[in-house]
Structure formats: C-alpha cells, structure tokens
Amino acid sequence: MSDQPLFEEEPRRPDEPAFQPDPPSIWAVVLGVLAGFVAAFAFPLMMMPLLDNLSLAGGQVGFLAVTFGLPLLGLIVLLVPSWRRAGAGFVMGMAIGSIVFAGVCAAFITSFNA
C-alpha cells in the first residue's frame, strides 16, 4: 500500500476560520419559549371537552393528543435545521408551562375544598 491519503483536502487560507457558526439569535429562542409556554396552557384547555368523559372513545383520543401531541410537535420543530433554535425554545417553554400549569391547576382544585 502507498503512503498517499485516499483523498486530498483543499488547502485552507490562514485567515479563514475552520468552522463558521450561524450568528446567534436570541429572539428565535425567546419566541420559541413563549410559543411553548402558551401551547402548554392552551392545548390542554382546548382538549378539555374531549377529556370530559374518558370512557368515550373521543376522550381517549383527546388524552393521547394532549399527552403526545405537543412533545411530538416540539420534536418536529427541533429537528428542522433552520428552526432548531426556536424548537429548543419551544421545548423549554413547554416544560416550563407544563410545570406552571400543573401548579395552577393544583391550586385551583384545592381552593374548592377550603
């Protein structure tokens, strides 16, 4: 075997950086967090009519849509390269909104027992 490489790299100029990342955009992440936060509140509220009676088939479909719908949407947005920063923000906002929504729901339910 010869000592020559299988392929030759194109020479790089000394002033050219090895990797050129996208310019950072905090607004995509901020908008993604806001969208995820709002979606974490709005989506379960929109599904409440379907979740009203879990014994019906529609209630089970609604329960599955609430459980898997938003995470699947977040994953899809996260996998699109041009929307990746907004998708990361959406997943963060969804997590924050879910925690806040659970706390508000628990406080609201316990206020009826007082």
C-alpha positions in Angstrom: 0.0 0.0 0.0 1.2 3.5 -0.7 1.5 6.3 1.9 -0.7 8.7 0.0 -4.1 9.6 1.5 -7.3 8.4 -0.1 -8.4 12.0 -0.6 -6.7 15.3 -0.5 -8.1 18.2 1.5 -8.4 21.5 -0.1 -5.9 23.9 1.5 -7.4 26.4 3.8 -6.4 30.1 3.9 -4.8 31.0 7.2 -7.2 33.8 7.9 -10.3 31.6 7.3 -11.8 30.1 10.4 -12.2 26.3 10.5 -15.9 26.5 11.4 -18.3 29.3 10.7 -21.4 29.0 13.1 -24.7 30.8 12.4 -24.9 34.2 14.0 -26.5 33.8 17.5 -30.2 34.8 17.5 -31.7 35.0 21.0 -35.0 36.1 19.5 -35.7 32.7 18.0 -35.2 31.1 21.4 -37.3 33.7 23.2 -40.2 33.3 20.7 -39.9 29.6 21.0 -40.1 29.7 24.8 -43.1 32.0 24.6 -44.8 29.7 22.0 -44.1 26.6 24.1 -45.4 28.3 27.3 -48.6 29.4 25.6 -49.1 26.0 23.9 -48.6 24.2 27.3 -51.5 26.2 28.6 -53.7 26.4 25.5 -53.5 22.9 24.1 -54.8 21.1 27.3 -57.6 23.7 27.6 -58.7 23.2 24.0 -58.8 19.4 24.6 -60.9 19.6 27.8 -64.2 18.9 26.0 -62.7 15.7 24.7 -61.2 14.8 28.1 -64.5 15.5 29.9 -65.6 11.8 29.7 -62.7 9.4 29.4 -65.0 6.5 28.9 -65.8 7.7 25.4 -63.5 6.9 22.5 -63.1 10.6 21.8 -61.9 11.2 25.4 -59.2 8.6 24.9 -58.1 10.2 21.6 -58.1 13.6 23.3 -56.0 12.2 26.2 -53.5 10.8 23.7 -53.4 14.0 21.8 -52.6 16.0 24.9 -50.0 13.5 26.1 -48.1 13.0 22.9 -49.2 15.9 20.6 -47.1 18.8 22.0 -43.9 16.7 22.6 -44.2 15.4 19.0 -44.7 18.9 17.6 -41.7 20.1 19.7 -39.6 17.2 18.3 -40.5 18.0 14.8 -39.7 21.7 15.1 -36.4 20.8 16.9 -35.4 18.5 14.0 -35.8 21.2 11.3 -32.3 22.7 11.0 -33.5 26.3 10.2 -35.9 26.2 13.2 -33.6 24.4 15.6 -33.1 27.4 18.0 -36.9 28.1 18.1 -37.5 24.4 18.6 -35.2 24.3 21.6 -37.0 27.3 23.0 -40.4 25.6 22.3 -39.3 22.5 24.2 -38.1 24.7 27.1 -41.3 26.7 27.1 -43.4 23.6 27.0 -41.6 22.2 30.0 -41.9 25.4 32.0 -45.5 25.9 31.0 -46.4 22.3 32.0 -44.9 22.8 35.5 -46.6 26.1 35.9 -49.9 24.8 34.6 -49.8 21.8 37.0 -49.2 24.2 39.9 -52.0 26.5 38.9 -54.3 23.5 38.4 -53.5 22.1 41.8 -54.0 25.4 43.5 -57.3 25.9 41.7 -58.6 22.4 42.7 -57.6 22.8 46.3 -59.2 26.2 46.6 -62.6 24.5 46.2 -62.0 22.4 49.4 -61.4 25.5 51.6 
